[in-house]
Amino acid sequence: MDNKNKKRVSLEELYPAIQESLDAGGTVELPITGTSMLPLLVQGRDTVLIKKAHTVKKGDIIFYRRDDGHFVLHRIVGKNEKGYILCGDNQWKKEYGILQRHIIAVVKIVNRKGKEIKTDDFGYMLYSKLWMLVLPIRKYILYISRKVFK
């Protein structure tokens, strides 16, 4: 199919179909947009396979919807009495107060450079744990890497 016959559809328009598929026990493949999950997920190259989230835990990447209506894909880095604490892999500022009602799905498979990576694979789990471990100094790591790879 050539580009002139492609139609760009917003997640807002697709959301009812996404929700229907997830509620029926299915999965949905989403393309990556934005840069908040670099270096793991790259816009235009990678996709994720999501499944309804019955339970989530620290380290999971979740697909959620903020109260302002924005759809987001970020990693759970903690939990407190006010809800889940999230952060994109390419960020250092945490987002607080994400509740179960905000969570739509959890990422089960990352399709990176055409390779399927299951989120319960050892290598993925190691990356996730290490990236969360450096969260307190991530600001400096990202600053240096942006200067070096500019």
HELIX and SHEET records of a PDB file:
HELIX    1   1 ASN A    3  ASN A    5  5                                   3    
HELIX    2   2 LEU A   11  ASP A   23  1                                  13    
HELIX    3   3 GLN A  100  HIS A  102  5                                   3    
HELIX    4   4 PHE A  122  LEU A  133  1                                  12    
HELIX    5   5 LEU A  135  ILE A  137  5                                   3    
HELIX    6   6 ARG A  138  VAL A  148  1                                  11    
SHEET    1   A 7 THR A  27  PRO A  31  0                                        
SHEET    2   A 7 THR A  47  LYS A  52 -1                                        
SHEET    3   A 7 ILE A 103  ARG A 112 -1                                        
SHEET    4   A 7 ILE A  61  ARG A  65 -1                                        
SHEET    5   A 7 PHE A  71  ASN A  80 -1                                        
SHEET    6   A 7 GLY A  83  CYS A  87 -1                                        
SHEET    7   A 7 GLU A  95  ILE A  98 -1                                        
SHEET    1   B 4 THR A  27  PRO A  31  0                                        
SHEET    2   B 4 THR A  47  LYS A  52 -1                                        
SHEET    3   B 4 ILE A 103  ARG A 112 -1                                        
SHEET    4   B 4 LYS A 115  LYS A 118 -1                                        
END                                                                             
